[in-house]
Amino acid sequence: MTELNDELLWDAARAGDVEAFGIVFDRHHKRVYNHCFRLAASWSNAEDLTSEVFLTAWRRRFELAPRGESALPLLLGIANRVAMNSSRSDRRRLRSMVSLRAEEYMEDVAEEIANRIADEQTMRALLRALSRLRPVEQQVVHLCLWTGLSYQEAAESLGKPIGTIRSTLSRSKEKLRRDPELLASIGHDMSDGTFMWPRNGEGL
């Protein structure tokens, strides 16, 4: 079953196959967690958000469906809505209801991110720098650099041409390289690529 694409696995999950949904979880939990960490700027809150994302996806599997072979753009969209609409107390309540195998993966994800961004102070500086970009620039940076989507996947997620995604990302990276607060937090010129993004290790 692991060789099936997400679209087929989603159909199986709709038929009640929990194992099929578990494979979708295994494939995408790290990227979803990375995205949630960007939204929350906190390890513990990111865990809560990630749990709620997959719980919501399971509960709404009959209403929602992946566009194409990957469920990742759909899951990231759920994450955005969850972060916006859910209070922390709600996330804690829902987290206790989640039976997916989240906990064993979170340590690996946290270590992966911690190796590239030393602490939450740097994360907050990065978030503030991102907030100074235009909304579409923020979206493209989050999807391509943070979450590791391809240009094609990001284009599908945002409903924009691939060329627009490429040019927007290039412009956004240049702005971030020159951001004074981010430069001060990192402590060196980022143009050499030594500052790595949490998901794909791509330098600015």
C-alpha positions in Angstrom: 0.0 0.0 0.0 2.9 2.3 0.6 3.5 2.6 -3.1 0.1 4.2 -3.7 -0.2 8.0 -4.2 -2.0 10.2 -1.7 -5.1 10.4 -3.9 -5.6 6.7 -3.8 -4.8 6.5 -0.2 -7.3 9.2 0.5 -10.0 7.2 -1.3 -9.1 4.2 0.9 -9.3 6.3 4.0 -12.8 7.4 3.0 -13.7 3.8 2.9 -12.5 3.5 6.5 -9.0 2.3 6.0 -7.1 3.8 9.0 -3.8 2.3 7.8 -4.1 4.2 4.5 -4.5 7.5 6.3 -1.5 6.5 8.5 0.6 6.3 5.4 -0.4 9.8 4.4 0.5 10.9 8.0 3.9 9.2 7.8 4.7 10.9 4.4 3.8 14.4 5.4 3.9 14.9 9.2 7.4 16.4 9.2 6.6 19.0 6.6 3.3 19.8 8.4 5.1 20.1 11.7 7.7 22.4 10.2 4.9 24.6 8.8 3.1 24.6 12.1 6.3 25.6 13.9 6.6 28.5 11.6 3.0 29.5 12.4 3.4 29.1 16.2 7.1 29.8 16.8 6.9 27.3 19.6 7.7 23.6 19.7 4.8 22.6 22.0 2.2 24.7 20.1 3.5 23.2 16.9 2.9 19.7 18.2 -0.7 20.7 19.2 -1.3 22.2 15.8 0.1 19.2 13.9 -2.1 16.9 15.8 -5.2 18.9 15.1 -4.4 19.2 11.4 -4.4 15.4 11.0 -7.4 15.0 13.2 -9.3 17.6 11.1 -8.2 15.9 7.9 -9.4 12.5 9.1 -12.8 13.9 10.3 -13.3 15.9 7.0 -11.9 13.3 4.6 -15.3 13.0 2.9 -15.5 16.8 2.3 -11.9 17.4 1.4 -9.6 15.7 -1.2 -6.1 16.2 -2.5 -5.7 18.1 -5.8 -3.4 15.8 -7.7 -1.3 13.0 -6.3 0.0 14.8 -3.1 -2.1 15.7 0.0 0.5 18.1 1.3 -1.0 21.3 -0.1 -4.3 20.3 1.4 -2.8 19.6 4.8 -0.9 22.9 4.8 -4.2 24.7 4.0 -5.8 23.0 7.0 -2.9 24.0 9.1 -3.3 27.7 8.2 -7.0 27.5 9.1 -6.4 25.7 12.3 -3.8 28.2 13.5 -6.1 31.1 12.7 -9.3 29.7 14.2 -8.4 27.5 17.2 -7.6 28.6 20.7 -4.7 26.9 22.5 -7.2 25.3 24.9 -9.1 23.8 22.0 -5.8 22.5 20.5 -4.9 20.8 23.8 -8.3 19.2 24.0 -8.2 17.9 20.5 -4.6 16.7 20.9 -5.6 14.3 23.6 -8.1 12.7 21.2 -5.5 12.0 18.5 -4.5 8.4 18.2 -1.9 8.9 15.4 1.7 8.1 16.0 2.8 11.7 16.4 4.9 11.6 19.5 7.6 9.2 18.2 8.2 11.5 15.3 8.2 14.9 17.0 11.7 14.4 18.6 13.2 13.7 15.2 11.5 16.8 13.7 12.6 19.0 16.6 16.2 17.8 16.2 16.1 18.4 12.5 15.0 22.0 12.9 17.1 22.7 15.9 20.2 21.8 14.0 19.5 24.7 11.6 17.9 27.3 13.8 19.6 27.6 17.1 16.8 29.0 19.2 13.3 30.6 19.3 14.8 34.1 19.4 16.2 33.6 16.0 12.9 32.1 14.9 11.0 35.2 16.1 13.5 37.5 14.2 12.8 35.4 11.1 9.1 35.7 11.6 9.3 39.4 12.0 11.4 39.7 8.8 8.8 37.6 7.0 6.0 39.8 8.2 7.6 42.7 6.4 7.2 41.0 3.1 4.1 41.3 1.0 1.4 38.6 1.7 2.1 36.8 -1.5 5.8 36.9 -0.9 5.3 35.4 2.6 3.2 32.6 1.2 5.7 31.7 -1.5 8.6 31.7 1.1 6.7 29.6 3.5 5.7 27.0 0.9 9.0 26.8 -1.1 11.7 27.5 1.5 10.0 26.5 4.7 7.9 23.6 3.8 9.9 22.4 0.8 7.3 22.4 -1.9 8.4 22.3 -5.5 7.6 25.3 -7.7 4.9 23.2 -9.3 3.3 22.3 -5.9 3.5 25.9 -4.7 1.9 27.1 -7.9 -0.9 24.6 -7.6 -1.4 25.5 -3.9 -1.6 29.3 -4.6 -3.2 29.1 -8.0 -0.4 31.0 -9.7 1.9 30.4 -12.7 5.2 28.7 -12.0 7.1 31.7 -13.4 5.4 34.0 -10.8 6.4 31.6 -8.0 10.0 31.7 -9.2 10.3 35.5 -9.5 8.5 36.1 -6.2 10.8 33.7 -4.4 13.9 35.3 -5.8 12.7 38.8 -4.9 11.7 37.7 -1.4 15.0 36.0 -0.7 16.8 39.2 -1.7 14.7 41.2 0.7 15.4 38.8 3.6 19.1 38.9 2.9 19.0 42.6 3.5 16.7 42.6 6.5 18.7 44.4 9.4 17.0 42.6 12.3 17.5 39.2 10.7 21.1 40.0 9.9 21.7 41.1 13.5 20.1 37.9 14.9 22.0 35.5 12.6 25.2 37.4 13.1 26.7 37.2 9.6 26.0 37.9 6.0 23.4 35.4 4.7 24.3 35.7 1.1 26.9 32.9 1.4 24.1 30.4 2.0 25.2 29.5 5.5 21.8 30.3 7.0 19.7 27.3 6.2 16.0 27.0 6.1 14.4 24.5 8.4 12.9 22.2 5.8 15.1 21.8 2.8 18.4 23.2 3.8 18.4 25.8 1.1 20.4 28.9 1.9 19.4 32.5 1.4 
